[in-house]
């Protein structure tokens, strides 16, 4: 096994099309990941693609709710702007009430705001879990998710 790190734009074609590469794991953006997926669609290579926010946690036949709460909480580190901060969950129907009992208190515990917004320069900075977003693209992505969430009721888009 070899680990190759670098720009997806530079490495993708070389790795995807190389006949000596039998399996490919990709972690990165949707644009390069989508191009890789399209290139691999008709091929015989095995692959795993992890693309910023597309993945989902699956919860079924599960009972360790305190550990899940810790994992959910860790997903909000770095303002939920890292590749392991999945925003989608696939929950076994029977477990959904327990999932909500685990998930909602985590959300309620989050402290958010502007980390440099203090009244006086000598005031200590606030301890926050969620601050400004990394760039305008992330702001727009969050705005879309928020709008979609407000438009959903009982699992149906209204």
VMD Tcl script that builds the backbone (N, CA, C; Angstrom):
set m [mol new atoms 474]
animate dup $m
set s [atomselect $m all]
$s set {name element resname resid chain x y z} {
  {N N UNK 1 A 0.851 -1.158 0.000}
  {CA C UNK 1 A 0.000 0.000 0.000}
  {C C UNK 1 A 0.897 1.221 0.000}
  {N N UNK 2 A 0.491 2.240 -0.730}
  {CA C UNK 2 A 1.207 3.503 -0.785}
  {C C UNK 2 A 0.227 4.631 -0.496}
  {N N UNK 3 A 0.679 5.618 0.233}
  {CA C UNK 3 A -0.109 6.804 0.506}
  {C C UNK 3 A 0.506 7.929 -0.307}
  {N N UNK 4 A -0.285 8.533 -1.168}
  {CA C UNK 4 A 0.183 9.636 -1.994}
  {C C UNK 4 A -0.658 10.842 -1.632}
  {N N UNK 5 A 0.001 11.920 -1.274}
  {CA C UNK 5 A -0.707 13.134 -0.897}
  {C C UNK 5 A -0.352 14.232 -1.867}
  {N N UNK 6 A -1.314 15.046 -2.196}
  {CA C UNK 6 A -1.052 16.165 -3.086}
  {C C UNK 6 A -2.337 16.713 -3.647}
  {N N UNK 7 A -2.211 17.615 -4.578}
  {CA C UNK 7 A -3.352 18.253 -5.197}
  {C C UNK 7 A -4.146 17.246 -6.017}
  {N N UNK 8 A -5.464 17.181 -5.745}
  {CA C UNK 8 A -6.318 16.265 -6.501}
  {C C UNK 8 A -6.311 16.570 -7.980}
  {N N UNK 9 A -6.243 17.846 -8.311}
  {CA C UNK 9 A -6.206 18.238 -9.709}
  {C C UNK 9 A -4.996 17.698 -10.437}
  {N N UNK 10 A -3.875 17.544 -9.712}
  {CA C UNK 10 A -2.658 17.041 -10.330}
  {C C UNK 10 A -2.567 15.516 -10.283}
  {N N UNK 11 A -3.048 14.914 -9.199}
  {CA C UNK 11 A -2.858 13.480 -9.005}
  {C C UNK 11 A -4.003 12.616 -9.515}
  {N N UNK 12 A -5.198 13.159 -9.589}
  {CA C UNK 12 A -6.378 12.342 -9.889}
  {C C UNK 12 A -6.229 11.499 -11.139}
  {N N UNK 13 A -5.969 12.129 -12.265}
  {CA C UNK 13 A -5.881 11.370 -13.519}
  {C C UNK 13 A -4.782 10.324 -13.467}
  {N N UNK 14 A -3.628 10.692 -12.919}
  {CA C UNK 14 A -2.501 9.758 -12.876}
  {C C UNK 14 A -2.842 8.511 -12.067}
  {N N UNK 15 A -3.542 8.678 -10.963}
  {CA C UNK 15 A -3.875 7.525 -10.121}
  {C C UNK 15 A -5.077 6.748 -10.646}
  {N N UNK 16 A -6.093 7.463 -11.069}
  {CA C UNK 16 A -7.318 6.810 -11.519}
  {C C UNK 16 A -7.065 5.977 -12.777}
  {N N UNK 17 A -6.269 6.486 -13.667}
  {CA C UNK 17 A -6.057 5.811 -14.946}
  {C C UNK 17 A -4.878 4.842 -14.940}
  {N N UNK 18 A -4.109 4.812 -13.869}
  {CA C UNK 18 A -2.940 3.931 -13.819}
  {C C UNK 18 A -3.370 2.478 -13.667}
  {N N UNK 19 A -2.929 1.633 -14.570}
  {CA C UNK 19 A -3.325 0.220 -14.556}
  {C C UNK 19 A -2.755 -0.545 -13.371}
  {N N UNK 20 A -1.725 -0.016 -12.717}
  {CA C UNK 20 A -1.101 -0.706 -11.588}
  {C C UNK 20 A -1.721 -0.317 -10.246}
  {N N UNK 21 A -2.652 0.618 -10.257}
  {CA C UNK 21 A -3.368 1.007 -9.044}
  {C C UNK 21 A -4.671 0.211 -9.015}
  {N N UNK 22 A -4.783 -0.713 -8.051}
  {CA C UNK 22 A -5.941 -1.599 -7.970}
  {C C UNK 22 A -7.068 -1.043 -7.116}
  {N N UNK 23 A -6.724 -0.164 -6.194}
  {CA C UNK 23 A -7.718 0.361 -5.269}
  {C C UNK 23 A -7.359 1.815 -4.965}
  {N N UNK 24 A -8.372 2.640 -4.803}
  {CA C UNK 24 A -8.141 4.057 -4.607}
  {C C UNK 24 A -9.034 4.580 -3.493}
  {N N UNK 25 A -8.450 5.323 -2.558}
  {CA C UNK 25 A -9.221 6.011 -1.524}
  {C C UNK 25 A -8.984 7.500 -1.721}
  {N N UNK 26 A -10.051 8.265 -1.772}
  {CA C UNK 26 A -9.953 9.695 -2.010}
  {C C UNK 26 A -10.629 10.453 -0.876}
  {N N UNK 27 A -9.939 11.461 -0.361}
  {CA C UNK 27 A -10.510 12.367 0.629}
  {C C UNK 27 A -10.299 13.770 0.089}
  {N N UNK 28 A -11.375 14.496 -0.113}
  {CA C UNK 28 A -11.219 15.844 -0.631}
  {C C UNK 28 A -12.535 16.454 -1.047}
  {N N UNK 29 A -12.438 17.382 -1.964}
  {CA C UNK 29 A -13.580 18.172 -2.388}
  {C C UNK 29 A -14.519 17.462 -3.345}
  {N N UNK 30 A -15.709 18.040 -3.475}
  {CA C UNK 30 A -16.748 17.455 -4.319}
  {C C UNK 30 A -16.392 17.508 -5.800}
  {N N UNK 31 A -15.742 18.564 -6.228}
  {CA C UNK 31 A -15.441 18.714 -7.651}
  {C C UNK 31 A -14.492 17.618 -8.123}
  {N N UNK 32 A -13.334 17.496 -7.462}
  {CA C UNK 32 A -12.381 16.448 -7.851}
  {C C UNK 32 A -12.951 15.067 -7.562}
  {N N UNK 33 A -13.642 14.917 -6.447}
  {CA C UNK 33 A -14.241 13.625 -6.109}
  {C C UNK 33 A -15.275 13.189 -7.123}
  {N N UNK 34 A -16.094 14.136 -7.589}
  {CA C UNK 34 A -17.090 13.811 -8.606}
  {C C UNK 34 A -16.443 13.378 -9.912}
  {N N UNK 35 A -15.357 14.057 -10.288}
  {CA C UNK 35 A -14.637 13.681 -11.511}
  {C C UNK 35 A -14.021 12.288 -11.361}
  {N N UNK 36 A -13.484 11.999 -10.186}
  {CA C UNK 36 A -12.899 10.674 -9.944}
  {C C UNK 36 A -13.989 9.606 -10.012}
  {N N UNK 37 A -15.110 9.862 -9.356}
  {CA C UNK 37 A -16.219 8.894 -9.376}
  {C C UNK 37 A -16.666 8.618 -10.802}
  {N N UNK 38 A -16.783 9.660 -11.611}
  {CA C UNK 38 A -17.193 9.475 -13.008}
  {C C UNK 38 A -16.161 8.658 -13.775}
  {N N UNK 39 A -14.874 8.883 -13.507}
  {CA C UNK 39 A -13.818 8.133 -14.185}
  {C C UNK 39 A -13.807 6.667 -13.779}
  {N N UNK 40 A -14.185 6.381 -12.543}
  {CA C UNK 40 A -14.128 5.009 -12.031}
  {C C UNK 40 A -15.407 4.226 -12.294}
  {N N UNK 41 A -16.444 4.875 -12.735}
  {CA C UNK 41 A -17.757 4.252 -12.851}
  {C C UNK 41 A -17.740 2.952 -13.649}
  {N N UNK 42 A -17.108 2.944 -14.789}
  {CA C UNK 42 A -17.092 1.746 -15.635}
  {C C UNK 42 A -15.836 0.907 -15.475}
  {N N UNK 43 A -15.003 1.245 -14.537}
  {CA C UNK 43 A -13.738 0.526 -14.366}
  {C C UNK 43 A -13.849 -0.628 -13.400}
  {N N UNK 44 A -12.747 -1.325 -13.223}
  {CA C UNK 44 A -12.695 -2.471 -12.314}
  {C C UNK 44 A -11.959 -2.166 -11.026}
  {N N UNK 45 A -11.638 -0.903 -10.779}
  {CA C UNK 45 A -10.931 -0.532 -9.546}
  {C C UNK 45 A -11.905 -0.459 -8.382}
  {N N UNK 46 A -11.423 -0.899 -7.253}
  {CA C UNK 46 A -12.179 -0.688 -6.018}
  {C C UNK 46 A -11.838 0.703 -5.522}
  {N N UNK 47 A -12.800 1.372 -4.890}
  {CA C UNK 47 A -12.530 2.726 -4.434}
  {C C UNK 47 A -13.432 3.112 -3.269}
  {N N UNK 48 A -12.970 4.109 -2.527}
  {CA C UNK 48 A -13.707 4.715 -1.430}
  {C C UNK 48 A -13.510 6.212 -1.590}
  {N N UNK 49 A -14.614 6.947 -1.627}
  {CA C UNK 49 A -14.548 8.396 -1.788}
  {C C UNK 49 A -15.156 9.073 -0.564}
  {N N UNK 50 A -14.433 9.987 0.033}
  {CA C UNK 50 A -14.929 10.773 1.160}
  {C C UNK 50 A -14.856 12.219 0.708}
  {N N UNK 51 A -16.008 12.799 0.431}
  {CA C UNK 51 A -16.023 14.153 -0.120}
  {C C UNK 51 A -16.790 15.094 0.795}
  {N N UNK 52 A -16.132 16.112 1.239}
  {CA C UNK 52 A -16.615 17.160 2.130}
  {C C UNK 52 A -18.122 17.226 2.347}
  {N N UNK 53 A -18.557 16.571 3.405}
  {CA C UNK 53 A -19.939 16.704 3.827}
  {C C UNK 53 A -20.943 15.832 3.109}
  {N N UNK 54 A -20.515 14.967 2.227}
  {CA C UNK 54 A -21.455 14.116 1.500}
  {C C UNK 54 A -21.737 12.823 2.280}
  {N N UNK 55 A -20.794 12.414 3.098}
  {CA C UNK 55 A -20.945 11.153 3.817}
  {C C UNK 55 A -21.983 11.256 4.926}
  {N N UNK 56 A -22.415 10.111 5.408}
  {CA C UNK 56 A -23.418 10.069 6.474}
  {C C UNK 56 A -23.004 9.060 7.534}
  {N N UNK 57 A -23.380 9.345 8.764}
  {CA C UNK 57 A -23.258 8.345 9.823}
  {C C UNK 57 A -24.466 7.426 9.723}
  {N N UNK 58 A -24.271 6.145 9.900}
  {CA C UNK 58 A -25.377 5.197 9.952}
  {C C UNK 58 A -25.541 4.705 11.379}
  {N N UNK 59 A -26.763 4.721 11.888}
  {CA C UNK 59 A -27.029 4.288 13.260}
  {C C UNK 59 A -28.134 3.243 13.216}
  {N N UNK 60 A -27.759 1.979 13.473}
  {CA C UNK 60 A -28.752 0.911 13.541}
  {C C UNK 60 A -28.205 -0.175 14.449}
  {N N UNK 61 A -29.127 -0.911 15.045}
  {CA C UNK 61 A -28.776 -1.935 16.041}
  {C C UNK 61 A -27.729 -1.373 17.007}
  {N N UNK 62 A -28.079 -0.257 17.633}
  {CA C UNK 62 A -27.121 0.532 18.397}
  {C C UNK 62 A -27.650 0.788 19.794}
  {N N UNK 63 A -26.728 0.856 20.789}
  {CA C UNK 63 A -27.175 1.124 22.149}
  {C C UNK 63 A -26.211 1.981 22.965}
  {N N UNK 64 A -25.050 2.347 22.434}
  {CA C UNK 64 A -24.067 3.107 23.202}
  {C C UNK 64 A -24.267 4.614 22.983}
  {N N UNK 65 A -25.372 5.141 23.497}
  {CA C UNK 65 A -25.756 6.526 23.266}
  {C C UNK 65 A -24.795 7.543 23.866}
  {N N UNK 66 A -24.215 7.324 25.044}
  {CA C UNK 66 A -23.251 8.307 25.560}
  {C C UNK 66 A -22.032 8.477 24.644}
  {N N UNK 67 A -21.548 7.379 24.061}
  {CA C UNK 67 A -20.413 7.480 23.146}
  {C C UNK 67 A -20.809 8.210 21.877}
  {N N UNK 68 A -22.008 7.938 21.379}
  {CA C UNK 68 A -22.483 8.647 20.192}
  {C C UNK 68 A -22.598 10.143 20.479}
  {N N UNK 69 A -23.084 10.502 21.657}
  {CA C UNK 69 A -23.194 11.925 22.018}
  {C C UNK 69 A -21.811 12.579 21.981}
  {N N UNK 70 A -20.796 11.885 22.491}
  {CA C UNK 70 A -19.433 12.428 22.454}
  {C C UNK 70 A -18.956 12.609 21.016}
  {N N UNK 71 A -19.248 11.648 20.159}
  {CA C UNK 71 A -18.832 11.732 18.760}
  {C C UNK 71 A -19.560 12.870 18.045}
  {N N UNK 72 A -20.837 12.996 18.299}
  {CA C UNK 72 A -21.603 14.094 17.700}
  {C C UNK 72 A -21.006 15.424 18.136}
  {N N UNK 73 A -20.692 15.534 19.423}
  {CA C UNK 73 A -20.108 16.769 19.974}
  {C C UNK 73 A -18.784 17.090 19.293}
  {N N UNK 74 A -17.939 16.070 19.104}
  {CA C UNK 74 A -16.640 16.281 18.453}
  {C C UNK 74 A -16.814 16.729 17.012}
  {N N UNK 75 A -17.921 16.344 16.391}
  {CA C UNK 75 A -18.178 16.755 15.016}
  {C C UNK 75 A -18.339 18.252 14.866}
  {N N UNK 76 A -18.605 18.956 15.959}
  {CA C UNK 76 A -18.758 20.404 15.901}
  {C C UNK 76 A -17.446 21.136 16.146}
  {N N UNK 77 A -16.380 20.393 16.449}
  {CA C UNK 77 A -15.068 21.029 16.577}
  {C C UNK 77 A -14.714 21.696 15.256}
  {N N UNK 78 A -13.964 22.738 15.329}
  {CA C UNK 78 A -13.548 23.501 14.140}
  {C C UNK 78 A -14.754 24.040 13.380}
  {N N UNK 79 A -15.799 24.383 14.092}
  {CA C UNK 79 A -16.973 24.967 13.460}
  {C C UNK 79 A -17.626 24.046 12.459}
  {N N UNK 80 A -17.488 22.743 12.672}
  {CA C UNK 80 A -18.074 21.720 11.793}
  {C C UNK 80 A -17.561 21.866 10.361}
  {N N UNK 81 A -16.346 22.383 10.223}
  {CA C UNK 81 A -15.766 22.617 8.907}
  {C C UNK 81 A -14.572 21.694 8.674}
  {N N UNK 82 A -14.735 20.433 8.974}
  {CA C UNK 82 A -13.691 19.444 8.692}
  {C C UNK 82 A -14.349 18.238 8.062}
  {N N UNK 83 A -13.555 17.418 7.428}
  {CA C UNK 83 A -14.127 16.356 6.600}
  {C C UNK 83 A -14.844 15.273 7.400}
  {N N UNK 84 A -14.580 15.143 8.684}
  {CA C UNK 84 A -15.269 14.113 9.475}
  {C C UNK 84 A -16.464 14.672 10.233}
  {N N UNK 85 A -16.853 15.875 9.936}
  {CA C UNK 85 A -18.018 16.493 10.582}
  {C C UNK 85 A -19.240 16.289 9.708}
  {N N UNK 86 A -19.679 15.063 9.607}
  {CA C UNK 86 A -20.793 14.730 8.716}
  {C C UNK 86 A -22.070 15.427 9.158}
  {N N UNK 87 A -22.844 15.870 8.204}
  {CA C UNK 87 A -24.083 16.570 8.521}
  {C C UNK 87 A -25.311 15.696 8.290}
  {N N UNK 88 A -25.106 14.481 7.819}
  {CA C UNK 88 A -26.231 13.593 7.532}
  {C C UNK 88 A -26.159 12.352 8.420}
  {N N UNK 89 A -27.333 11.899 8.822}
  {CA C UNK 89 A -27.435 10.687 9.629}
  {C C UNK 89 A -28.495 9.790 9.014}
  {N N UNK 90 A -28.210 8.508 8.960}
  {CA C UNK 90 A -29.195 7.512 8.536}
  {C C UNK 90 A -29.491 6.699 9.789}
  {N N UNK 91 A -30.712 6.806 10.279}
  {CA C UNK 91 A -31.073 6.231 11.582}
  {C C UNK 91 A -32.117 5.145 11.385}
  {N N UNK 92 A -31.895 4.004 12.041}
  {CA C UNK 92 A -32.904 2.949 12.056}
  {C C UNK 92 A -34.178 3.531 12.676}
  {N N UNK 93 A -35.292 3.330 12.014}
  {CA C UNK 93 A -36.558 3.966 12.414}
  {C C UNK 93 A -36.852 3.769 13.910}
  {N N UNK 94 A -36.663 2.569 14.419}
  {CA C UNK 94 A -36.979 2.288 15.824}
  {C C UNK 94 A -36.076 3.053 16.783}
  {N N UNK 95 A -34.889 3.453 16.311}
  {CA C UNK 95 A -33.934 4.150 17.168}
  {C C UNK 95 A -34.044 5.670 17.090}
  {N N UNK 96 A -34.876 6.171 16.207}
  {CA C UNK 96 A -34.938 7.610 15.994}
  {C C UNK 96 A -35.299 8.400 17.259}
  {N N UNK 97 A -36.279 7.979 18.061}
  {CA C UNK 97 A -36.559 8.736 19.298}
  {C C UNK 97 A -35.333 8.820 20.222}
  {N N UNK 98 A -34.620 7.710 20.387}
  {CA C UNK 98 A -33.429 7.721 21.242}
  {C C UNK 98 A -32.327 8.581 20.620}
  {N N UNK 99 A -32.214 8.545 19.304}
  {CA C UNK 99 A -31.234 9.400 18.632}
  {C C UNK 99 A -31.519 10.872 18.929}
  {N N UNK 100 A -32.782 11.278 18.813}
  {CA C UNK 100 A -33.127 12.670 19.104}
  {C C UNK 100 A -32.833 13.029 20.551}
  {N N UNK 101 A -33.083 12.101 21.470}
  {CA C UNK 101 A -32.787 12.341 22.885}
  {C C UNK 101 A -31.288 12.511 23.113}
  {N N UNK 102 A -30.480 11.967 22.218}
  {CA C UNK 102 A -29.027 12.101 22.304}
  {C C UNK 102 A -28.550 13.344 21.559}
  {N N UNK 103 A -29.082 13.574 20.386}
  {CA C UNK 103 A -28.609 14.630 19.484}
  {C C UNK 103 A -29.005 16.033 19.948}
  {N N UNK 104 A -30.263 16.214 20.311}
  {CA C UNK 104 A -30.749 17.559 20.639}
  {C C UNK 104 A -30.035 18.195 21.834}
  {N N UNK 105 A -29.764 17.456 22.926}
  {CA C UNK 105 A -29.007 18.089 24.019}
  {C C UNK 105 A -27.599 18.527 23.600}
  {N N UNK 106 A -26.992 17.785 22.681}
  {CA C UNK 106 A -25.682 18.208 22.175}
  {C C UNK 106 A -25.821 19.556 21.474}
  {N N UNK 107 A -26.831 19.684 20.624}
  {CA C UNK 107 A -27.038 20.957 19.925}
  {C C UNK 107 A -27.286 22.089 20.904}
  {N N UNK 108 A -28.086 21.817 21.932}
  {CA C UNK 108 A -28.406 22.862 22.918}
  {C C UNK 108 A -27.180 23.287 23.724}
  {N N UNK 109 A -26.196 22.423 23.830}
  {CA C UNK 109 A -25.008 22.727 24.632}
  {C C UNK 109 A -23.978 23.574 23.886}
  {N N UNK 110 A -24.139 23.740 22.598}
  {CA C UNK 110 A -23.147 24.476 21.810}
  {C C UNK 110 A -23.168 25.962 22.142}
  {N N UNK 111 A -21.976 26.526 22.237}
  {CA C UNK 111 A -21.820 27.960 22.460}
  {C C UNK 111 A -21.317 28.564 21.151}
  {N N UNK 112 A -22.024 29.547 20.645}
  {CA C UNK 112 A -21.627 30.111 19.355}
  {C C UNK 112 A -21.628 31.629 19.409}
  {N N UNK 113 A -20.859 32.220 18.522}
  {CA C UNK 113 A -20.768 33.672 18.452}
  {C C UNK 113 A -19.467 34.100 17.810}
  {N N UNK 114 A -19.152 35.381 17.933}
  {CA C UNK 114 A -17.922 35.929 17.393}
  {C C UNK 114 A -16.848 35.850 18.475}
  {N N UNK 115 A -15.749 35.132 18.237}
  {CA C UNK 115 A -14.754 34.916 19.296}
  {C C UNK 115 A -13.955 36.156 19.679}
  {N N UNK 116 A -14.033 37.227 18.922}
  {CA C UNK 116 A -13.290 38.440 19.281}
  {C C UNK 116 A -14.213 39.587 19.672}
  {N N UNK 117 A -15.495 39.301 19.781}
  {CA C UNK 117 A -16.455 40.347 20.119}
  {C C UNK 117 A -16.547 40.473 21.642}
  {N N UNK 118 A -15.758 41.395 22.182}
  {CA C UNK 118 A -15.773 41.694 23.619}
  {C C UNK 118 A -15.929 43.206 23.778}
  {N N UNK 119 A -16.403 43.618 24.936}
  {CA C UNK 119 A -16.647 45.051 25.140}
  {C C UNK 119 A -15.349 45.850 25.230}
  {N N UNK 120 A -14.367 45.319 25.990}
  {CA C UNK 120 A -13.101 46.028 26.174}
  {C C UNK 120 A -11.957 45.129 25.732}
  {N N UNK 121 A -10.896 45.738 25.242}
  {CA C UNK 121 A -9.751 44.977 24.742}
  {C C UNK 121 A -9.172 44.022 25.789}
  {N N UNK 122 A -9.246 44.391 27.061}
  {CA C UNK 122 A -8.653 43.562 28.111}
  {C C UNK 122 A -9.580 42.427 28.580}
  {N N UNK 123 A -10.826 42.433 28.113}
  {CA C UNK 123 A -11.759 41.364 28.486}
  {C C UNK 123 A -11.293 40.038 27.901}
  {N N UNK 124 A -11.480 38.944 28.651}
  {CA C UNK 124 A -11.099 37.635 28.096}
  {C C UNK 124 A -12.004 37.280 26.914}
  {N N UNK 125 A -11.436 36.584 25.971}
  {CA C UNK 125 A -12.217 36.149 24.820}
  {C C UNK 125 A -13.195 35.059 25.260}
  {N N UNK 126 A -14.371 35.030 24.676}
  {CA C UNK 126 A -15.357 34.008 25.057}
  {C C UNK 126 A -14.927 32.622 24.596}
  {N N UNK 127 A -15.345 31.627 25.347}
  {CA C UNK 127 A -15.088 30.235 24.966}
  {C C UNK 127 A -16.278 29.775 24.135}
  {N N UNK 128 A -16.025 29.538 22.869}
  {CA C UNK 128 A -17.093 29.196 21.945}
  {C C UNK 128 A -16.828 27.853 21.276}
  {N N UNK 129 A -17.896 27.228 20.822}
  {CA C UNK 129 A -17.787 25.995 20.052}
  {C C UNK 129 A -17.906 26.265 18.556}
  {N N UNK 130 A -18.595 27.327 18.235}
  {CA C UNK 130 A -18.919 27.603 16.840}
  {C C UNK 130 A -18.757 29.091 16.610}
  {N N UNK 131 A -17.788 29.460 15.791}
  {CA C UNK 131 A -17.546 30.866 15.492}
  {C C UNK 131 A -17.812 31.160 14.038}
  {N N UNK 132 A -17.126 32.147 13.495}
  {CA C UNK 132 A -17.333 32.512 12.097}
  {C C UNK 132 A -16.990 31.343 11.174}
  {N N UNK 133 A -17.623 31.340 10.032}
  {CA C UNK 133 A -17.345 30.311 9.041}
  {C C UNK 133 A -16.079 30.670 8.266}
  {N N UNK 134 A -15.468 29.660 7.675}
  {CA C UNK 134 A -14.150 29.809 7.074}
  {C C UNK 134 A -14.133 30.697 5.837}
  {N N UNK 135 A -15.224 30.714 5.070}
  {CA C UNK 135 A -15.268 31.557 3.871}
  {C C UNK 135 A -16.728 31.741 3.435}
  {N N UNK 136 A -16.938 32.579 2.429}
  {CA C UNK 136 A -18.306 32.893 1.993}
  {C C UNK 136 A -19.012 31.667 1.410}
  {N N UNK 137 A -18.261 30.746 0.828}
  {CA C UNK 137 A -18.872 29.516 0.293}
  {C C UNK 137 A -19.524 28.716 1.424}
  {N N UNK 138 A -18.837 28.604 2.559}
  {CA C UNK 138 A -19.393 27.883 3.705}
  {C C UNK 138 A -20.610 28.610 4.273}
  {N N UNK 139 A -20.582 29.934 4.245}
  {CA C UNK 139 A -21.740 30.709 4.711}
  {C C UNK 139 A -22.958 30.362 3.860}
  {N N UNK 140 A -22.776 30.329 2.549}
  {CA C UNK 140 A -23.895 30.027 1.656}
  {C C UNK 140 A -24.371 28.585 1.834}
  {N N UNK 141 A -23.441 27.623 1.989}
  {CA C UNK 141 A -23.832 26.222 2.220}
  {C C UNK 141 A -24.682 26.108 3.475}
  {N N UNK 142 A -24.274 26.787 4.546}
  {CA C UNK 142 A -25.029 26.733 5.795}
  {C C UNK 142 A -26.385 27.414 5.638}
  {N N UNK 143 A -26.432 28.500 4.893}
  {CA C UNK 143 A -27.698 29.191 4.654}
  {C C UNK 143 A -28.683 28.266 3.931}
  {N N UNK 144 A -28.200 27.504 2.947}
  {CA C UNK 144 A -29.053 26.569 2.206}
  {C C UNK 144 A -29.553 25.455 3.132}
  {N N UNK 145 A -28.650 24.877 3.931}
  {CA C UNK 145 A -29.057 23.818 4.863}
  {C C UNK 145 A -30.100 24.330 5.853}
  {N N UNK 146 A -29.883 25.521 6.367}
  {CA C UNK 146 A -30.805 26.120 7.330}
  {C C UNK 146 A -32.180 26.333 6.694}
  {N N UNK 147 A -32.196 26.878 5.492}
  {CA C UNK 147 A -33.456 27.121 4.790}
  {C C UNK 147 A -34.192 25.813 4.512}
  {N N UNK 148 A -33.449 24.788 4.082}
  {CA C UNK 148 A -34.072 23.484 3.842}
  {C C UNK 148 A -34.650 22.903 5.127}
  {N N UNK 149 A -33.911 23.040 6.224}
  {CA C UNK 149 A -34.381 22.500 7.504}
  {C C UNK 149 A -35.660 23.194 7.951}
  {N N UNK 150 A -35.749 24.495 7.744}
  {CA C UNK 150 A -36.971 25.205 8.108}
  {C C UNK 150 A -38.156 24.797 7.257}
  {N N UNK 151 A -37.878 24.362 6.032}
  {CA C UNK 151 A -38.941 23.969 5.123}
  {C C UNK 151 A -39.400 22.538 5.283}
  {N N UNK 152 A -38.763 21.795 6.175}
  {CA C UNK 152 A -39.137 20.391 6.346}
  {C C UNK 152 A -40.030 20.232 7.564}
  {N N UNK 153 A -41.039 19.412 7.407}
  {CA C UNK 153 A -41.910 19.089 8.518}
  {C C UNK 153 A -42.268 17.627 8.403}
  {N N UNK 154 A -41.983 16.845 9.459}
  {CA C UNK 154 A -42.275 15.408 9.467}
  {C C UNK 154 A -41.640 14.695 8.286}
  {N N UNK 155 A -40.397 15.099 7.954}
  {CA C UNK 155 A -39.665 14.411 6.905}
  {C C UNK 155 A -40.102 14.763 5.495}
  {N N UNK 156 A -41.025 15.694 5.341}
  {CA C UNK 156 A -41.480 16.072 4.004}
  {C C UNK 156 A -41.149 17.538 3.770}
  {N N UNK 157 A -40.735 17.836 2.562}
  {CA C UNK 157 A -40.473 19.212 2.192}
  {C C UNK 157 A -41.806 19.904 1.961}
  {N N UNK 158 A -41.992 21.066 2.588}
  {CA C UNK 158 A -43.266 21.784 2.394}
  {C C UNK 158 A -43.028 23.067 1.621}
}
mol reanalyze $m
mol bondsrecalc $m
mol representation Tube
mol addrep $m
